[in-house]
């Protein structure tokens, strides 16, 4: 029995952690929020946003809303939002699909993101659509950027490090989401129950990161893990065989 426990202990301690899925993600096109990436936008998708966070600043007057992407590796479609204000979308990206809880804490988090923003963004992308779907999608995107980049405390799209302007209906929807989120945080709510996937770009130069509601795919074991597991099981089999022989 002592030998058996030693073998099992070696198997448990020798296995390295499995790696996150690294998939090829292709951008299909815009989803709810606007009908175009170009100079022509629907009234729901037009906005102006500026971030004055440390290190760099950037202004946009462009699309805000959901983006439709396809995981070429698994042939899975997603409706995603941008969580990387300072980088552009590429037609095809190599991305790790991680839990949103790692966003804002991992060293690979995009520049200037506020620590701990991941769980809050997970809550935002899990909210049910209310009212006009295009207005709501744009509101969710603006709220995500506010949470990701404004460290001032109370969320307000008109002041702080991140500001945005849009139609009155869109701003009202975004502020309602942010107000509800602030109330939950003040009450000490646990937001980890709201699962979301962080699409972390691993390309160089870095491209835009995304988020979508749901759970990331299971981590893929490293090749060394499989080899070690096989060796461990072989040793376990020999130990059991010797034990059986000794008891005859």
Secondary structure as UniProt FT lines:
FT   HELIX           2..14
FT   STRAND          22..30
FT   TURN            32..33
FT   TURN            43..45
FT   STRAND          46..51
FT   TURN            54..55
FT   STRAND          58..63
FT   STRAND          67..71
FT   TURN            72..75
FT   STRAND          76..82
FT   TURN            85..86
FT   STRAND          92..99
FT   HELIX           100..102
FT   TURN            103..105
FT   TURN            107..108
FT   TURN            111..112
FT   TURN            115..116
FT   HELIX           117..125
FT   HELIX           133..149
FT   TURN            157..158
FT   STRAND          162..165
FT   HELIX           168..186
FT   TURN            187..188
FT   HELIX           191..193
FT   STRAND          196..201
FT   STRAND          210..213
FT   HELIX           223..246
//
